[in-house]
């Protein structure tokens, strides 16, 4: 273990709160057979992790890789936050290296908060002016987390009012068996609707009857009550 990693682990341990760790273990479904099975929390608050990431943003890539492989959730989260900071301030060569490291580390990006906070900033940004085929490959993965990365990464495009890939990947994930994907797709459709209500409604009119209920509920959460109920009751 490097001195940097030892120092970071000591700092995380000092910031950890036992009660918060216990709550997180339940909230992030870490029990046997649950999506976060085996994940271990020490109970560090996200604002503290963000401050730590800024302080440790210059640690070597080899130390980031060590943290990414940790069984401790907050160590992986911290490593990913550092990668986002390095990506945002890096040249094109640095960005490419971090993007590749990210996609080579998806087995360690294995809970929804890790995906949601980081994938738009790295994967979405990197692919915004490039061939987006990697997102479709991720969408077809057997890994729940890679599929979530595929759809959540498109949040970067949505913010640029570019909806094509979000809607295409959403179509691919309509029959996904995982509730966390239903929520993610519904959320991204809702984000499309915030920018272009007609684009979201057009998609929903075609596909809403085939959608899992959770996906539909997330997608129409901001709709006025009357059309929301019409969608829920299949009357559109």
C-alpha positions as CSV (number, residue, x, y, z in Angstrom):
1,X,0.0,0.0,0.0
2,X,1.3,3.4,-0.9
3,X,1.7,6.3,1.6
4,X,-1.1,8.2,-0.2
5,X,-3.6,5.3,0.0
6,X,-2.7,4.7,3.7
7,X,-3.2,8.4,4.5
8,X,-6.6,8.5,2.6
9,X,-7.8,5.4,4.4
10,X,-6.9,6.8,7.8
11,X,-8.7,10.1,6.9
12,X,-11.8,8.2,5.8
13,X,-11.8,6.1,8.9
14,X,-11.7,9.3,11.0
15,X,-14.6,10.8,9.1
16,X,-16.7,7.7,9.3
17,X,-19.9,7.5,11.4
18,X,-21.0,4.1,12.6
19,X,-24.7,4.9,12.4
20,X,-24.5,6.4,8.9
21,X,-22.6,3.3,7.8
22,X,-25.3,1.1,9.1
23,X,-28.0,3.1,7.4
24,X,-26.0,3.1,4.1
25,X,-25.6,-0.7,4.3
26,X,-29.4,-1.0,4.3
27,X,-30.1,1.9,1.9
28,X,-27.7,0.6,-0.8
29,X,-29.0,-3.0,-0.5
30,X,-25.8,-4.7,0.5
31,X,-27.4,-7.9,1.9
32,X,-27.2,-11.4,0.3
33,X,-28.9,-11.5,-3.1
34,X,-29.4,-7.7,-3.2
35,X,-27.9,-5.5,-5.9
36,X,-25.1,-4.1,-3.6
37,X,-24.3,-7.4,-2.0
38,X,-21.0,-7.3,-0.2
39,X,-20.5,-3.5,-0.4
40,X,-19.0,-2.1,2.8
41,X,-19.6,1.4,4.1
42,X,-17.6,3.4,6.8
43,X,-20.2,6.2,6.9
44,X,-18.5,9.2,5.3
45,X,-20.8,12.0,4.1
46,X,-20.6,12.9,0.4
47,X,-19.7,16.6,1.0
48,X,-16.7,15.3,3.0
49,X,-15.8,13.0,0.1
50,X,-15.9,15.9,-2.3
51,X,-13.6,18.0,-0.1
52,X,-11.2,15.0,0.2
53,X,-11.2,14.5,-3.6
54,X,-10.1,18.1,-4.1
55,X,-7.3,17.7,-1.5
56,X,-6.1,14.5,-3.0
57,X,-6.7,15.2,-6.7
58,X,-3.0,14.9,-7.6
59,X,-2.5,11.4,-6.3
60,X,-0.9,9.0,-8.9
61,X,-3.1,6.9,-11.2
62,X,-1.8,3.8,-9.6
63,X,-3.2,4.9,-6.2
64,X,-6.5,5.7,-7.8
65,X,-6.6,2.2,-9.2
66,X,-5.9,0.8,-5.8
67,X,-8.8,2.7,-4.3
68,X,-11.1,1.7,-7.1
69,X,-10.5,-2.0,-6.2
70,X,-11.3,-1.4,-2.5
71,X,-14.1,-3.3,-0.8
72,X,-14.9,0.0,0.9
73,X,-17.6,2.0,-0.9
74,X,-16.3,5.4,0.0
75,X,-12.8,4.6,-1.2
76,X,-14.2,3.8,-4.6
77,X,-16.4,6.9,-4.6
78,X,-13.4,9.0,-3.7
79,X,-11.3,7.5,-6.5
80,X,-14.1,8.3,-9.0
81,X,-14.5,11.8,-7.7
82,X,-10.8,12.4,-8.2
83,X,-11.1,11.0,-11.7
84,X,-13.9,13.5,-12.5
85,X,-11.7,16.4,-11.3
86,X,-8.7,15.2,-13.2
87,X,-10.8,14.7,-16.3
88,X,-12.4,18.1,-16.1
89,X,-8.9,19.8,-15.9
90,X,-7.1,17.5,-18.3
91,X,-6.1,17.8,-21.9
92,X,-7.5,15.5,-24.6
93,X,-4.8,12.8,-23.8
94,X,-5.6,12.9,-20.1
95,X,-9.4,12.7,-20.8
96,X,-8.9,9.7,-23.1
97,X,-6.8,7.9,-20.5
98,X,-9.4,8.5,-17.8
99,X,-12.3,7.5,-20.0
100,X,-10.5,4.2,-20.8
101,X,-9.7,3.6,-17.1
102,X,-13.3,4.2,-16.2
103,X,-14.7,1.7,-18.7
104,X,-12.0,-0.8,-17.7
105,X,-13.1,-0.4,-14.1
106,X,-16.9,-0.9,-14.4
107,X,-16.8,-4.0,-12.2
108,X,-15.8,-1.7,-9.4
109,X,-18.4,1.0,-10.3
110,X,-21.0,-1.2,-8.8
111,X,-23.6,0.9,-7.1
112,X,-26.0,3.5,-8.4
113,X,-24.5,6.5,-6.7
114,X,-21.1,5.7,-8.1
115,X,-22.6,5.5,-11.6
116,X,-24.9,8.5,-11.4
117,X,-22.4,11.0,-10.0
118,X,-19.6,10.2,-12.4
119,X,-20.7,8.6,-15.7
120,X,-22.1,11.8,-17.4
121,X,-19.0,13.8,-16.5
122,X,-16.6,11.2,-17.9
123,X,-18.3,8.8,-20.4
124,X,-21.0,11.3,-21.5
125,X,-18.6,14.2,-22.0
126,X,-15.9,12.1,-23.7
127,X,-18.3,10.6,-26.3
128,X,-20.3,13.8,-26.9
129,X,-18.3,14.6,-30.0
130,X,-17.4,11.1,-30.9
131,X,-18.9,7.8,-32.1
132,X,-21.3,6.7,-29.4
133,X,-21.3,3.0,-30.2
134,X,-19.6,2.2,-26.8
135,X,-22.9,3.3,-25.1
136,X,-24.9,0.8,-27.1
137,X,-22.3,-1.9,-26.3
138,X,-22.8,-1.1,-22.6
139,X,-26.6,-1.1,-23.0
140,X,-26.3,-4.6,-24.2
141,X,-24.1,-5.8,-21.4
142,X,-25.1,-8.5,-18.9
143,X,-23.9,-6.1,-16.1
144,X,-26.6,-4.1,-14.5
145,X,-24.1,-1.3,-13.8
146,X,-22.8,-1.1,-17.3
147,X,-26.4,-0.8,-18.6
148,X,-27.0,1.9,-16.0
149,X,-23.8,3.7,-17.2
150,X,-25.1,3.5,-20.8
151,X,-28.3,5.4,-20.0
152,X,-27.1,7.7,-17.3
153,X,-24.1,8.9,-19.4
154,X,-26.6,10.4,-21.8
155,X,-27.5,13.0,-19.2
156,X,-24.6,15.0,-20.6
157,X,-26.2,14.9,-24.0
158,X,-29.6,15.8,-22.7
159,X,-28.2,18.9,-21.1
160,X,-27.0,19.9,-24.5
161,X,-30.6,19.3,-25.8
162,X,-29.4,16.2,-27.7
163,X,-31.9,13.5,-27.1
164,X,-31.4,11.0,-29.9
165,X,-29.1,8.5,-28.0
166,X,-31.1,8.7,-24.8
167,X,-34.3,7.7,-26.6
168,X,-32.6,5.0,-28.6
169,X,-31.0,3.4,-25.5
170,X,-34.2,3.8,-23.6
171,X,-35.9,1.8,-26.3
172,X,-33.3,-1.0,-25.9
173,X,-33.9,-1.1,-22.2
174,X,-37.7,-1.2,-22.2
175,X,-37.7,-4.9,-21.4
176,X,-34.8,-4.8,-18.9
177,X,-35.5,-7.0,-15.9
178,X,-33.9,-4.7,-13.3
179,X,-35.8,-2.1,-11.3
180,X,-32.6,0.1,-11.1
181,X,-32.7,0.3,-14.9
182,X,-36.4,1.1,-14.9
183,X,-35.7,4.0,-12.6
184,X,-32.7,5.2,-14.6
185,X,-34.6,5.2,-17.9
186,X,-37.6,6.9,-16.4
187,X,-35.4,9.5,-14.9
188,X,-33.6,10.2,-18.2
189,X,-36.9,10.5,-20.0
190,X,-38.1,12.9,-17.4
191,X,-34.9,15.0,-18.0
192,X,-35.7,15.0,-21.7
193,X,-39.1,16.3,-20.9
194,X,-37.8,19.1,-18.9
195,X,-36.1,20.4,-22.1
196,X,-38.6,19.2,-24.6
197,X,-42.0,18.0,-23.4
198,X,-43.1,17.1,-26.9
199,X,-40.1,14.9,-27.5
200,X,-40.8,12.9,-24.3
201,X,-44.5,12.7,-24.9
202,X,-43.9,11.5,-28.5
203,X,-41.7,8.7,-27.1
204,X,-44.1,7.8,-24.4
205,X,-47.2,7.6,-26.7
206,X,-45.4,4.9,-28.7
207,X,-43.9,2.9,-25.9
208,X,-45.7,3.6,-22.6
209,X,-47.9,0.5,-22.7
210,X,-44.8,-1.7,-22.9
211,X,-42.9,0.1,-20.1
212,X,-42.4,-1.3,-16.7
213,X,-44.7,0.6,-14.3
214,X,-41.8,2.1,-12.3
215,X,-40.2,3.4,-15.5
216,X,-43.4,5.1,-16.6
217,X,-44.0,6.6,-13.2
218,X,-40.5,8.1,-13.1
219,X,-40.9,9.5,-16.7
220,X,-44.3,11.2,-16.0
221,X,-43.6,12.4,-12.5
222,X,-43.7,16.1,-13.5
223,X,-46.7,15.8,-15.8
224,X,-49.9,17.7,-14.9
225,X,-52.3,15.4,-13.1
226,X,-54.8,14.8,-15.9
227,X,-52.3,13.5,-18.6
228,X,-50.3,11.7,-15.9
229,X,-53.4,9.8,-14.9
230,X,-54.3,9.1,-18.6
231,X,-50.9,7.5,-19.1
232,X,-51.2,5.5,-15.9
233,X,-54.6,4.2,-16.9
234,X,-53.7,3.5,-20.5
235,X,-56.0,6.0,-22.0
236,X,-53.6,8.0,-24.2
